[in-house]
Amino acid sequence: MFRILYLFVLCGAVSASIFNFMHDQYQHQEPRHEVSFEQRVLESNCDKYLCPGTLECVARPQDCPCPYPSSQMRCVLPNGDPLCISKPTGDYNGKYDDPAKNWKVDAKDDNVRDCGWVKRAWEGRV
Protein backbone atom coordinates (compact mmCIF):
# COMPACT_ATOMS: atom_id res chain seq x y z
CA MET A 1 0.00 0.00 0.00
CA PHE A 2 2.79 2.40 0.94
CA ARG A 3 4.66 1.50 -2.25
CA ILE A 4 1.69 2.53 -4.37
CA LEU A 5 1.30 5.78 -2.44
CA TYR A 6 5.05 6.45 -2.76
CA LEU A 7 4.85 5.74 -6.50
CA PHE A 8 1.98 8.23 -6.96
CA VAL A 9 3.82 10.94 -5.02
CA LEU A 10 7.00 10.32 -6.99
CA CYS A 11 5.15 10.45 -10.34
CA GLY A 12 3.43 13.66 -9.33
CA ALA A 13 6.72 15.30 -8.37
CA VAL A 14 8.39 14.23 -11.62
CA SER A 15 5.52 15.46 -13.79
CA ALA A 16 5.42 18.79 -11.91
CA SER A 17 9.17 19.18 -12.41
CA ILE A 18 8.89 18.48 -16.14
CA PHE A 19 5.95 20.87 -16.47
CA ASN A 20 7.88 23.68 -14.74
CA PHE A 21 10.93 23.03 -16.93
CA MET A 22 8.83 23.21 -20.11
CA HIS A 23 7.01 26.29 -18.86
CA ASP A 24 10.31 28.05 -18.11
CA GLN A 25 11.61 27.28 -21.60
CA TYR A 26 8.84 29.37 -23.14
CA GLN A 27 9.19 32.22 -20.67
CA HIS A 28 12.75 33.12 -21.64
CA GLN A 29 12.12 34.90 -24.91
CA GLU A 30 13.91 37.91 -26.27
CA PRO A 31 12.51 41.04 -24.65
CA ARG A 32 10.63 43.32 -26.99
CA HIS A 33 11.96 46.83 -27.21
CA GLU A 34 8.72 48.73 -27.02
CA VAL A 35 8.74 52.48 -27.14
CA SER A 36 7.49 53.95 -23.89
CA PHE A 37 4.36 56.08 -23.77
CA GLU A 38 6.46 59.10 -22.83
CA GLN A 39 8.74 58.52 -25.81
CA ARG A 40 5.77 58.29 -28.18
CA VAL A 41 4.43 61.59 -26.80
CA LEU A 42 7.80 63.27 -27.20
CA GLU A 43 8.22 61.97 -30.76
CA SER A 44 4.76 63.06 -31.82
CA ASN A 45 4.61 65.56 -34.67
CA CYS A 46 1.31 66.98 -33.48
CA ASP A 47 1.10 70.75 -33.77
CA LYS A 48 -2.42 70.91 -32.32
CA TYR A 49 -3.78 68.97 -29.34
CA LEU A 50 -2.45 65.51 -28.56
CA CYS A 51 -5.14 63.36 -26.93
CA PRO A 52 -3.75 61.79 -23.73
CA GLY A 53 -5.65 58.49 -24.05
CA THR A 54 -5.10 57.75 -27.73
CA LEU A 55 -2.26 60.04 -28.87
CA GLU A 56 -4.49 61.24 -31.71
CA CYS A 57 -3.72 64.72 -33.01
CA VAL A 58 -6.91 66.80 -33.02
CA ALA A 59 -7.86 70.46 -33.20
CA ARG A 60 -9.19 70.68 -29.64
CA PRO A 61 -9.65 68.43 -26.60
CA GLN A 62 -13.36 67.98 -27.28
CA ASP A 63 -12.45 66.17 -30.52
CA CYS A 64 -10.47 63.37 -28.83
CA PRO A 65 -11.82 59.91 -29.65
CA CYS A 66 -12.41 57.30 -26.98
CA PRO A 67 -9.57 54.79 -26.52
CA TYR A 68 -11.91 51.81 -27.09
CA PRO A 69 -14.43 52.91 -29.75
CA SER A 70 -15.94 49.46 -30.22
CA SER A 71 -17.13 49.39 -26.59
CA GLN A 72 -17.16 53.08 -25.63
CA MET A 73 -19.02 56.16 -26.75
CA ARG A 74 -17.99 59.77 -26.31
CA CYS A 75 -20.40 62.12 -24.57
CA VAL A 76 -19.92 65.85 -24.21
CA LEU A 77 -20.76 67.27 -20.81
CA PRO A 78 -22.75 70.53 -20.63
CA ASN A 79 -19.52 72.37 -19.77
CA GLY A 80 -17.96 71.13 -23.04
CA ASP A 81 -15.66 68.47 -21.56
CA PRO A 82 -15.67 65.09 -23.33
CA LEU A 83 -16.36 61.91 -21.37
CA CYS A 84 -16.04 58.32 -22.58
CA ILE A 85 -18.58 55.85 -21.21
CA SER A 86 -19.35 52.22 -21.97
CA LYS A 87 -21.92 51.72 -24.69
CA PRO A 88 -25.27 50.46 -23.41
CA THR A 89 -25.71 46.73 -23.65
CA GLY A 90 -28.76 45.15 -25.14
CA ASP A 91 -30.58 45.12 -28.45
CA TYR A 92 -30.70 48.74 -29.60
CA ASN A 93 -30.60 48.03 -33.36
CA GLY A 94 -27.09 49.48 -33.68
CA LYS A 95 -28.10 53.04 -32.81
CA TYR A 96 -25.08 53.36 -30.49
CA ASP A 97 -22.57 52.02 -33.05
CA ASP A 98 -21.94 55.19 -35.10
CA PRO A 99 -19.56 57.54 -33.21
CA ALA A 100 -20.78 60.48 -35.30
CA LYS A 101 -24.35 60.03 -34.04
CA ASN A 102 -24.36 57.91 -30.87
CA TRP A 103 -23.75 60.87 -28.59
CA LYS A 104 -27.08 62.35 -29.72
CA VAL A 105 -29.10 59.30 -28.68
CA ASP A 106 -31.14 59.61 -25.51
CA ALA A 107 -33.21 56.56 -24.58
CA LYS A 108 -34.97 58.75 -21.99
CA ASP A 109 -34.72 55.81 -19.63
CA ASP A 110 -32.65 56.06 -16.45
CA ASN A 111 -31.84 52.35 -16.73
CA VAL A 112 -30.01 52.94 -20.04
CA ARG A 113 -26.65 54.63 -19.49
CA ASP A 114 -26.19 56.70 -22.65
CA CYS A 115 -25.24 60.35 -23.23
CA GLY A 116 -28.77 61.45 -22.35
CA TRP A 117 -28.38 59.74 -18.98
CA VAL A 118 -24.98 61.47 -18.51
CA LYS A 119 -26.59 64.85 -19.16
CA ARG A 120 -29.42 64.13 -16.71
CA ALA A 121 -26.88 62.98 -14.10
CA TRP A 122 -24.86 66.17 -14.64
CA GLU A 123 -27.99 68.20 -14.02
CA GLY A 124 -28.79 66.17 -10.87
CA ARG A 125 -31.97 64.61 -12.29
CA VAL A 126 -30.91 60.98 -11.86
BELNOR-V573687 format. One line per field, one symbol per residue. ss: DSSP state (~ for helix, > for strand, _ for the rest). A space follows every 10 residues. Layout:
BEGIN
ss=???
END
This chain:
BEGIN
ss=_~~~~~~~~~ ~~~~~~~~~~ ~~~~~~~___ ______~~~~ ~~______>> ______>>__ ~~~_______ _>>>>>____ _>>>>>____ __________ _~~~______ ____~~~~~~ ~~____
END
